[in-house]
């Protein structure tokens, strides 16, 4: 009787899990299909490769695409080395005590900060206090603060997840601590590290509040980090709020989703290649 009851409980729990997963997937595909249906008709070479004109509600969105890629790449360059080195220190070198727990708690707290708060902080700190202009650099610095805890925590967990016998084998062959970490542990953890980079990049490229307060809204192609620009989420927000060209807003949303998908696909291919090389 007890076995039968346990089986019923197990089947009930599995049913709940499948229902929850089904609702999540259905909601995701509903949003994607809605945006694709409303936006795909706008996607033409003219829309992708030309400049906005008029009141910036007509024409194409090419400068916003370049600005989004520019600021996301710059934020990745700033956040990734700091986050990875911090994760290596916490996982491999730091004594596991109260100080490390405080650092991890601070990172988790930073990851939960609303983006609008980070945008206001970026404006007050980087622009008002340090005198930086509304630019790619200011926006990238603010975005890197959002990306930093995501990359750091996922990288730390990836490093800690590497089997101990891999380290012992390296030490047994006479390798030093740093040689083991840099040439054995980090390559073994690279697929999971790249997953963390994907998560951070996906959050950064879709952020609106942070870039709204720190990048500006200039319609131009940024050349140097101190140039201003308009990211795709900002352009989408302005088009939707003004309501003067909703087809262009849906087209921008469609391209933004496609850009995120392409970045995720490239990152996953790189992670898969690392995994095959290890095998």
Protein Blocks (a to p, Z undefined) as FASTA:
>chain_A
ZZmmmmmmmmmmmmmmmmmmmmmmmmmmmmmmmmmmmmmmmmcfklmmmccehjopgccf
klmmmmmmmmmmmmmmmmmmmmmmmmmmmmmmpccdfklmmmmmmmmmmmmpcfklmmmm
mmmmmmmmnopacdfklmmmmmmmmmmmmmmmmmmmmmmmpcfklmmmmmmnopafklmm
mmmmmmmmmmmmmmmmmmmmmmmmmpmklmmmmnojcdcddfbfkbgcddfklmmmmmmm
nopammlmmmmmmmmmmmmmmmmmmmmmmmmmmmmmmZZ
